[in-house]
Amino acid sequence: MRLINRVRAITLVEEGANFMDLFQFFRERDMSEDESYTLSSRVFRGSTPEGLPFTKDLTYIKGFVLTYNFMRLAVSKGKPDRIPLLFCGKTMLEDMKVLVDLVEEGTVIAPRFLPPQFTDLMGLSAWLSFSRFMTSMNFRQLEQDYANVL
């Protein structure tokens, strides 16, 4: 939820919100004054209180989306074994094809240590497949289907 609030905060700033508007936005979500101040500061870090959000948060979000989509595509193409290569060091998605070739020829060693959620590629594949299914649903149709219930 914290990431969603930060994404929404960035959108609010792009639409003209200032530091105090963000602070109030976070407070309305039952965050303490300290946490609201800290999160507002992160969005404006590197800019003036009336400026646009700092691009570092935008970059993090972009990187998250690109990496997530890479993982989803790797699973859908039957190549989940490519996902651990994201942990070979500082890599860019654009370098993954070359990295795969280097690992296959033995020039680069695949990572030995992975975060726990990446050690079970079948489990990860199941979650990513479920996520893909959920994002493919037609929500307009769902709204119509559940109109009598909600």
N, C-alpha and C positions, 0 to 999 in steps of 0.2 A: 504494500500500500504506500510505503514511503516513496518508492520510485515513481509510482503513479502520481502522487502529489507533487513531486519535483517536476515531472513532465508537464503537468497542468500549470504549475507555477511559471515555467518558462513560457508556455503559451500565453498566460495572462500578461507577462511582461512584454511579449511581442505585440500584444493587443493594447499596450499602453499603461499597464499597471506599474506603480512605483514600489519602492522598498516597503513603505507602510501598508500598501495594499496587499503585498505578499505576506507580510507579518500577520495581518488580520486574517487572510486566507488560511494560514496554518493554524492560527488560534481557533478559528471556527471549526477546525477538524480535531478539536480537543487536544492540541499539542500545548505543552507548557510554553511560557514566555521564552525561556532559554532555548528550547528546541526550535521554536518559531523563528527566533532571531538567528540562530545558527543556520537553519535552512535558507532563510531569506538572504543571509550573507553569502552563502555558497552560490546562489543564483546570480548575485550581483558582484561576486568577486572579480576584480579586475576592471570594473566599470564604475561610473558614478551612480548615485542613488536613482537618478532619472534616466540612466543609460539602458542599453539593451543588455540581455543576460550574457554572461561570459560564455564564450563558445566551448569551454572545456566540458561543461555539463552536456551541451549539445553533442559534442564529440563522443562522450561516453555512451550516450543513448544511441547514437548512430552506430557505434561499434557493437553495442549489444544486439541491435536489430540485425546488422550484417552477419554477426557470428551465429546468432540464433537461426537465421535463414540458411546459412551454410550448413549447419548441423541438420536442419530439416531436409534440405536437398540431398545431403550425403545419405541419409536414411532412406529417402524415397528412391534414390538411384542404386540402392543396395551396396553402399560403400561406407557403412558406419565406422569401419576401421580407420578412416581418414580423420575422424574427430579427435582422437588422442594426439595427433600431430600438432594440434593447436597449442600443445604444452611443450613443444620442443625448444622453447625460448621465445624471444621476441620475434614473432612471426606476423606477417601480413597475409590476409586472405588471398591477395593477388599472387603470393608466392607458394601457395599450397601445392599446385601442380608440380613445380620444380622440387619442392620438399618431398613429395611422394616419390618422385623419381630418385632423389638422393637416398632416401631410406631404402627403396627397393634395390639399389645397386650397392648398398652397404656403406656409403660415404657418410651418412648421418645415421645415428642410432635413435630409434624411436624412444620416447620418454619412458623411463622406468617408474617414475612416481606420478600418479595422477590423483586429482581430487576424488574423494570417494564416489561422488555422483557420476564420474566418468569411467569408473572401473568396470561397471556392468553395462556393456554396450547394448545388450539385448533389452535390458530394462530401460535404458535411455531411449532406445529406438521405439519402444512401446509408448513412452510418454510423448515423444516428438510426433509419432503417428497420430496419437490421440489429439494432440494440439492441432495438427494439420486438419484432422477431421472437424474439430470444433470451429476452426476459422473458415472452413468451407461451407458452413451452414448458412442458409438464407434466413437472416433474422427478420426480414419483412414477412416471410411466410410463417415463421415461428410466432410473430406478433399476432398474425391472423388466426393461427391455430390455437393460441392460448388467450385470445381476446375475452372469452367467456370466463376464464379462470382468473385472470389478473385484472 
